[in-house]
């Protein structure tokens, strides 16, 4: 089974070499999803949560982790 990373790399390579008609066809399939992601705007409630979390982090009330540390915590290889 291919990993998401390998699929991503294969798609990038394919798109880099694909002819215009194939690029347009793929874009047509994904156009709505691409537009929705581009137009995403967080709600006031979501922004409030982010502001609160940021303030807690900056004040030292919470800790952040690198991707590697988070992966180790998730896998049980590290405690937080």
Buried (B, 14 or more C-beta within 10 A) or exposed (E): EEEEEEEEEEEEEEEEEBEEEEEEEBEEEEEEEEEEEEEEEEEEEEEEEEEEEEEEEEEEEEEEEEEEBEEBEEEEEEEE
